[in-house]
Amino acid sequence: MNRIFSRRRDRMLVYQTMREGKLDSSRRIKCPECGAESAGLEWERALQVCPRCGFHAPIDAYYRLSGILDPGSFQELEEVPPADPLAFPDYPAKLARLEVETGLRDGAVTALGRIEGRRAVFGVMDSRFLMGSMGTAVGERITQAAEYAARKKLPLVIFSASGGARMQEGIFSLMQMAKTAAAIQRFQSRGGLYISCFTHPTTGGVTASFASLGDIMLAEPGALIGFAGPRVIEQTIKEQLPEGFQRAEYLLDHGFLDQIVPRSEWRTVLAQLLALHEKGGRS
């Protein structure tokens, strides 16, 4: 287990090196939003944000943590292996393949870390693993992170990115909505600060549970946030939705979010919030 976590710490150092421009990146990347091509090195220096239009591409959990945590402060919490409660056909093989491809056991990483010296518990969902869908393992990791934060009296910061419930786990996946929401409620009832951070996309059962329960609600620019997707809603109600519906900017204007945070500013904004929380706790 220590060897696994060590490899992941090494991976975080590689990401830091890439952002500082110390690795050559001659490949070109086409932005899925505007279609413009840019050098891969430009994307790396911009933290995987399109240099032309500002589109925030999804990033993996360790990449995100490497950009916000103090160097050397990352301590991953115990992993929870995925389950196959319904003996769903080919599901174990798919999980095994994704573990090799991504280095993850499932779609979320939880860790203890520091930002400018202030400790907090972090949860980061990773859309590379079955679109960050929430099954029993993800639900348990989020629940354990909230319980750990409560025991240690630390703030909780969760970055959500999810396509919703994990269909291969059926009702057991849907049960994680109530489980994680209850864990967050217990944490908050004990005075814990929960900062919920939405990234593109966050949909389905994750939006309908723990992601929408933050004391402070933040999001990356352009993030799609909702339960059902806009096309499904339009087909259901037979009406055209307002422009920008379910995007972070629309939700900020309508009071669902407190702030939109560009990727380059996450560390600064979270440091300010943790500092205010720490100061308030001493007063």
N, C-alpha and C positions, 0 to 999 in steps of 0.2 A: 504493500500500500504506500509506504513512504517513497518507494522508487517511482510509483506512478505520479504522485504529487510533485516529486522532484522534476520529472520530465515536463510537467505542466508549468512549473516555475521557469524552467529553461525556455519553454515556448513563449512565455510572457516577455522574457528578455529579448528574444528574437523580434517580437512585434515592436518593442521599444526601439530597437536598432533600425528597423525598417522605417518607422516614422521619422527618425532623425536623419534619414537619407543616407545611411551608411552601407546599404545594400543596393546593388544595381538592379534596376527593374526596367528592362527594355520593352516589355510587352505593352500593348495598347488595349485599353478597356473602353467598350462602348456603353454609354450611360443608358439604362433601360427607360429613363424618363424623357430625356431630350434627344437621345440618339447620337450625341456628339462623341467623338473618340478623343481620348486623352492618354498621355503616357501613364503607365502603371505607377511610376514614381510620383507623379502628381497626385494620384489617388491616395497613395500611402502617406504623403506629407499632409494631405487634407483629411486624414483619418477616415478614408473610404467615403468621402463626400465628393460628388461630382464637381470638378473645378470650373465647369461651365454654368451649370444651372443650380447647383447647391443641393441636388438630390442626395438624401442620406441613405446610402445602401445598407442593408442589413449586415451586421458584423457578428462574429462569434463571441461567446461569453468571455473567453480568456483575453481576447483582443480588447474588449471593452474594459475589463478589470485592469488590464495593464496600463490603460490610459488615464484611470482615475485614482488608483491607489498609490500610496507612497511606496517607493522601491523597497523591496524586502519585507513588506508588511502582509503580503498575501498568505493566508493560512486556510486552505480548503477544509470545509467541514466534511464529516463522514458521508460517503456516497450511499445512495439507496439504489439497489439493483432493480431493474424493471421486472414486472411480473406478467404472467400470461394467464389470467384467471379464467378466460373463456376457451382456452386451447384453440385460439384463432389460427386458421391455416397459414403457414409460412411466416407467422409473426416472430417466433424466436429467431429464425434465420435472418429476417430483416433487421432485427435488433442487433444481432451479432455483426452483420455487415456494416451497419451504421456506426457501431462502436469502433470498428477498424478504420472507417473513413474519417470519423470526426474526433476520435480519442475520447469521446464522452460515453458514459454509461446510459444517459438519458438526456432529456432536453433542458436541464437546468443545472447550474453550478451555484453552490452556496459557499460563502467564505467569510472569514473574519479578516478585517483589514483596517487600514488607517488612511485618512485624508488630512494632510497637514497636521499629522500627529493625533488626530481625534479618531477614536475607535468606533467602528460600527459593524453591523452584520449586513452582508450583501447577498442578494439573490439575483442571478442573471439568467434569463431564458435564452436558448440558442435555437434559432429557426432552422439550422442545418439538420437537426434531429427530428424527423417527421413533423416539420413545420412548427416545432416548439409545442406540439400538442400536449395537453395535460392528461397524463394517465396517473396510475397509482404512485409511481416513483417520483414524478414531478410534484404531485400533491403532497407527498410525504416530505420531500426536501424543503418545500416552502413552509410546511407546518413546523418542521424541526428548526428551521431558521428563525421563525417567529418565537418558538419556545426557548431557543438558545438566547436570543436577544433579550427576552423577558428575564431569564435567570441571571444574565450578566448585566442587566439594566443598561443595555446599549440601544442606540437607534437602529432601525431596520430600513434598508434601502433595497427596493426590488425593481429591476429593469424587466419589463414584460415584452415578450415578442411571441405571438402564438396564433395558430390557425384555429384554436378551440379545443374541444374534447377529443380524446384519442378513441376513434371508433373501434379499434381492435380490442378495447377493454370494456366496451359497452357501459352498463350502468355503474360499474366500478369507477369508470372515468368521471361520470357525472357526479358521483358522490364526492369527488375531490373539491367541487365548488363549495359545498357546505362545510367540508372539513377545513379548507384553507380560510374561508371567511370566518369561521368560528375561532380559528387560531389567531387571526388578526384582531378580532374583537377582544379576545382575552388579553392579548398583548397591549392593546390600547387602553383597556380598562385598568391596567396596572400603571398607566402613565407613560407608556412607550410611544416614541415618535416613529411614525411610519411614513416614509417618503416613497410614493409610487411614481415610477418613471415609465412612460409609454414609449415604445419604439415601433417602427413599421415592420409588419402590421401587428396589431393586438386585437384579436377578435374572439368571438364565441364565449365559451365558459370562463376563460381567464378574465375577459372584460367584465363578465357578469358576476365575478366573485372577488378575489383578493385585489385585483388590479385597480378596481374602482373604489377602494376603501381607504385610500391614503389620507393622512392628515394634511399632506401637501401633495398636489397632483401636478406633475411635470410631463412634458413630452418633447420629442424631437420634431423639428420642422417637417411638415408634410406627412406625419405618421397617420396611417389609417387606423381608426379606433372605433370599435362598435361591436355589436352582437352578431347580427346577420349582415352580410355584405350589401353594399348599395344596390347591386344588380338584383339580388334576391328580393330586397324590399320593394324596388320598383316593379318587379314582376308580380309581387303579391298585392300591392295597393293600386296598381295600374295608374300610377302617377309618376311624373318626373321629379326627382329630388332636387333640392336647391344646390347650386354650384358649390363645390367644396364640401358637401355634406360628409360627415364622419372624419374629415381631416382635422389635424390638430388645430389649425388656425380657426376653423369653424367652431370647434368645441371650446376654444379659448374665448371667442366672442360671445358664446352662449353660456358661459359660466361653469363649464365642466372642469376646465383646467385652470391652474393658477399661473402657469408660465410656460412658454416654449423656450427650450434650451438647445441651441446649436451644439453639435457634438464637441467642438473645440472648447466649449464653456462648461461642460458638465463638472469637471473637477473644481472649478472656481465656485460655481453655484452651490454645489453640495458642501464644499468647505464652509461657505458663508452660513448655510442653514445649520450645519452641525455646530458651528461656533455659537450661533444664536441660541440653539437648544442647550448647549453646555452652559452658557452664561445664564440662561433662564433657570436652569436647574440649581444653580448656586445662589440665586437671589432669594 
